[in-house]
Amino acid sequence: MIEPDFLRTTRTAYDAVAGLYAELFANALEDHPLDRAMLIAFADLVRANGGGPVADLGCGPGHVTALLHSFGLDASGVDLSSEMIAIARAAHPELRFEVGSMTALDLTDGSLGGALARYSIIHTPPEQLPQVCAEFHRVLAPGGHLLLAFQAHDDPSELAKSFDHKVALAYRWSPDRVAALLNETGFTETARLRQVAPPDAERDFPQAHLLVTKV
């Protein structure tokens, strides 16, 4: 199977900045209580549904994977970048990290109690997003929970708008349109969080979290 160009370019870009990225975002959640609150709610829901493995998809250097583990989840990480995975394995040797793509996950059908894709769908071309959502649905058990986070825009007439991400081509998503796509894929929405950009933010983009459950 021929690998799509966007996967090769995204992997190469993140391989090149993996060390710097790990340093910059090592403590990124300390000043974001609402982000942490969504992760805590996600963890609580997964445990209430019987637990089960949780995959951090697009895990980068693994700091959020480790946080999920600290919440009592059987968490592992998957990332496109082998350099990111090497950093994650070195920093968190007690956890499992594998190289992989959200377009074709090396996971058994219905094997996960939860999946997190935190700012990792942003490099997915809009035409590929239905395939990625279908993969999320495939690997989750019935009643499993999925938490997405992404840069957002407020124009429901467009699914995605590209923006000048510093690492690789990226897209902001319409929360309404993404929620509708997830619904069509077989999820039901549980909760949604929209955060406005703070006044000192580098880009005036809102951020969105969508928490959905596999029907």
N, C-alpha and C positions, 0 to 999 in steps of 0.2 A: 504494500500500500504506500502510495506517495504521500509524504508528509506535507500538509499545507504550508505555504510560505509564511503565514503569520506565526506559526509555531516556531519555525526556525529563527525568524528574526527576533521574536520575543525572547527565546531561550538565549540567543547570542548576546542580546542586550543585557539581560539580567546576570548572565555569567560574568560579564565584564565589570559589573558594579556590585557584585554580591557582598564583598567585604565591607565596602562603604555603606551599603544599604543596611547590613546587619548592625553596624555601629550607630547609624542615625536613628533606627527604629527599635533599638533594644528596649527602651522604656516608653514606647509611644503611647501606651494605654494609661500611664499614670495620671496624665492630665485630661483624660477623656472619660469621665464617670458614666456618661450615657452609653458609650460603647461597651464599657465593662458591664453595665446593667443588662444590656441585651445578651451578652455572652453568658451572664449568670442565669438569666431567664431560660436561655437555650439549654444550658446544662441541667437546670432543674426539670425542664420538660422531658429531656432525654431520660433522666433517671426515673421520673415518674412513669414513663412508658416501659420500664423494665431494663433500662440501661442499654447495653449493646455497644459495639465499637463505634467510634466517631472518627471521621476523617476530616482533617483540615486541608482543604483542597486549594492549592496555591499557597502553601504554608511558608514560603520564603525561608528565613533562617530559623524558624521553629519557635519563636517566642510565644505566639498565641497558642500553638499546640501544647506547649508546656503549661500555659495558663489553664487550658481546658483540663489537662491532667491534674493540676492542683485542685480543680473543682470536683475531682473524683471520677472523671470520665476515662475510659479506655481509649485514649486519643493517639492517633498517628497522623503523619503528615505526608502529603504528596506535592511535588513541585516539578515544573518543567525544567528548571535549571539544576544541573548537576552540581554546580558550584554552591548554590543555596543549600542543597541537600547535604553536601559535605560539611558546611558550616553548622547546619542543624544537628547532624549526627555528632559532631565534635562537642557542641555545646550541651546536648541533651542525650547522652549515650544510653540512657534508660528507656528512651522512646524509639519508636519505629518511624523511619523516614524513607520514602522511595521516590525515585524519579518517575514521573508520569504526566499524562495530559488529561484534562477534564473532558476532552472530546472522545476519549476511549480509555476509561479507567480499568485498571487491572484488578477489579474487584468483582466478587461473585454477586449475582442478582440477589437483592434483598438482604445483603449481609450487614448493613449499617443501621445503627439506632439513630444516628445523626450525622449531618454533613455541614461543614462551614465553608463558605467561599467568601472570604473577607477581602474585598478589593481585588479579587483575582479574576472576575469575569470582565474587567474593564478593558482587557486587551483582546477580547473575543470579537471578531467582526459580527455585525448584526445578523447577517445571514446564517452564521454558525450558532447563534444563541439557542435556537430550538433544539439542536443536537445536544448541546451541553445540558440544557434543562432535562432532556430525555435521559441522559446519563445519570444525572442526580436522582431522577425518579427510579431508574433501574436498580441502582445500588442500595437504595433505602428500603428497609422493611416497612410493611404496612404500619401506619402510625408514626413512622420516623419523621424527624424534624430536620428542616433545612433552614439555615440562616445565611442570607446574602447581605453584603454591604458593598456600596458602590457610590461613586460620585453621580449626582443626579441632575436632571433638569426638569422644568415644570411645564413643558409643552407636550401634552398628550397626543398631539397629532404626529409626533415623531418618536420612534422607539429609541434612537440613539443620536447623539451629537458628538463628533470627534473633538478632542482637545489636545493641547500641546503638552502632553505628559513628558517628563524629562528622560524617561528610560526608553519607552517604545510607544508606538501609536496606541491611543486609548480612546475610550468612549464613555460619555456620560449617558445614563439611562433614564427613561421616564419610569418612575415607580409604578404608575398606573398600567403602563404597557407591559412591564416585566411581570407584574402581578397577574395580568390577564393571560400572558403566555404560560406562566406557571399553573394557573387554573386549567388551561386547556391541556396541559401535560399530565394533570392528575393530582395536583396539590390544592389545598385549601388554605387561605390566608389566616394566620393566627394573630399577627400583630405587625405594626408598621411604625417606624420612627423616621421622622424627617428632621434633620438638624441644619440650621442656617449657618453659613460660614461666619466665624468671628471677625470683628473689624480688622484685626491684624493678619488675617489669612492671606497667603500668597495669591490664591485664586478665590474669587467670590462664587464658589460652587456650593450648593447645598449637598449634604450627604444623606443617604437613605439606607435604612436597614429593613429588610423584609424577612419575616419569620413565617414559614409555611410548613404544612404537615402533609405527608403523603396519605391520600385517601385510601 
